[in-house]
Amino acid sequence: MGRLHLLSAAAGLMLLPTVLQPQGVRPLDPLTPAEIAMTRELVRADTQVRRLIGDRRNVLAQISFLALKAEGTDTTAPTKEPAPVRAAMATYYVYDGDFGVRAFVNLAQRTVLSVQRVEEEPIPMAPEEIATAKRLALADSGVRRRLGPRPEALRVEWLGVTAVDTSDPCYHRRCLQLLFRRGRAFLSRPTVIIDLTRGTVRTEER
């Protein structure tokens, strides 16, 4: 077995060296829809992922591309840089417990290489979570009243909220702040905080 080193962000993984690539896909191309679907299938079926998550509410927050560099073991062969190995990193967020689960997948071998529990580290927001936050905000009568006429026409952006104060309602919760704007101008109020863990909306006035 050859040693491999990540060209991206997951040091220390060990893989079987391989240079097989999907037809028409170059080693450093972004993940294809088929590779993303395969990653989802593999990590959802993995026993260690299932053990860490259990029956807790969770979301698959992100699937990102990794390139792994294999070191060949044949010292007699001409020196040549091996082709990168295509891999993926899938990251879950688990609401009950406020932690993440990260799984690394060798796409060529279709195997889950390792699984980690992630503590005290920001987990990316999934697109479906952003959509849920917007839906909750626009369904709230108090938010709609403060936003004025035609709130659906406003552009909505967001910021993740990380609370370090134990008295903060978002402490160890999955929260984000929504920012509303008309054209290029952001509204100065209200401040809208969405708690995705509880499914609640909170407004604050400056």
N, C-alpha and C positions, 0 to 999 in steps of 0.2 A: 504494500500500500504506500503510495507516495504522500508526502506532506503537502498541504495546500495552505496558502495564505490569502486572506481576503484583500481584494483591491478596494472594497467598500468597508462597511462598518460592522464587522462581526468577527473579531480576531479569535483565533484558536480553534477553528473548526477543522476536522479531519475528513477528507473525502477520497474516494477512489478517483485517480486521474482519468479524465475522459475528455474528448474534444468533439463529441457528437453534438450537432446543432440541428434544430428544426430546419427543414428545407426552406431556403431563401432568407433565413435569419442569420445575421452576423453576430459574432460573440458578444458585442457590447450594445446591441440594439435593445431598446426598451422591451419590457415584457409584452408578449402577444396576448390577445384575448384568450387563446387556448391555454397558454401557460398560466395565466391568472386563474382560469377555471380549474385547471389541474391542481394548482397550489391550494385553492379553497377546498377541493375534494380531499386532498391528502391530509391537510392539517385537521380538518373536521373529523376524519376517521382515525387520527392518531390517538393511541391509548393514553400517552402521557399528557397530551393537550386536553383530552377529555377528563383525565383525572384531576388536573389542576383547576379546570373550570367547573367541573361537576354540573349541577343543575342550576347554577347561578345565572342571573341575567347578564348577558354579555353582548359585545358587538365586535365584528372583525373590522378594526379601525383602518388598517393599511396593509397593502401588499406591495413591497418594493423590490426592485431588482438588485442583485448582488453579482459581482464578477469575482470568481475565485481563480487564483493563479496556482497551477500545479507544478511541482518540481519533479522532473523525471528521475527515475532511479537507474537508468542505463547510462553509466559513466563513459562507455565506449562510443556512444553515438555522437555525431557532430553537435556542437553547441548550438542550440536553437531555442528561442523563447516559445514555451508551450502555449497553445491557444487557451484563453480563459475559459473556465467552466461556468456555464450559466446557472444561476441559483436565484432563489427568492426568499425574502424574509416576510413572514406574516405576523402581524401584531394584533392581539386581542386586547380589549379593555373589559374588565370584569367590574360591574357596578357594585355588587355586594362584596365589599372588601377593599375596593379602590386600589386595584393592582392590574398589572398587565401580564400577558403571556405571549412569548415570542418564539416562533418556530422557524427553523431554517430548512429549506428544501433544495435538494439537488434535482434540477429539472430534467437533466439527461437520464439520471437513474430512477427518477420518479420515487424518491424516498425522502422521508423526514430525517434530517441528520441529527438535530438536537433541539431541545425545548427548554426554555428558561422562564422562570417567574420573574417579573420585573417590578421592583418596589421603588417608591420615591423617585419616579422618573416620569416626565410628561409623556402621555400617550396621544398620538395625533387624533384629531376629531375625524370621524367617518362622515362622508357626504350625507348619509341618511340622518346622522345626528344634527347636522346643520339644518337640514330640511325640517326635522322635528321641532327644533328650537324656533324657527320662523313660524311654523304652523301654530305652536303654542302661544307665541307672542301676539299674532294677529287674531287669535281666537279670544284673547283676553280683552274684556270690555274696557278696563281701566287703561290699558296700553292704547287701544284704538282711540279713546277719547283724548288722550294726551297727544297723540300723533296728528290729530286733525283730520280734515277731509281726505278721502281716498287713500287710506294707509297702504292698500295693496299696490299702489303705484310707486311707492318709495323703494329706492335701492336699499338692500340690507347687506351689511357686512358684519364681521364678528371678530371677537378677541377671546382667546382662552383665559379662564380665570383660575389662578392657583392661589389658594388661601393658606397662609402660614399661621394665622391666629386661630386658636382653638375656639374662640367665640364667634368667628365668622360663620354664617350659615353655609358657606361653600366649603368649609374645612372637610377634607376627605370626601368631597362630593364632585361629581362631574358637572361643571358649570361653565357657561360662557356668557359674554356680554354682547348684545346686538347693537349695532350702530346703524342708524337710519339717515338717509340723505335724499334731498331733492336736487337733481342735477349734480352739481359739484359741491353743494353746500351740505355739510352734515348738520343734523338737528342737535342743538346743545342739550336738549332734554326731551323725553325723560331718559335716564339711564335704566336699561332693561337687562336684568340678569335672569338667565334661564338655568334652572337646576334640573339637569337631565336625569339625575339619579331619582329625584322625587317627582319629576314631571310638573314642576311649579314655576310660576313667573313672579318676579319681584321687580318693582320699579323704585327708583330712587331719584329725588329731585335735588339739584344743586342749590 
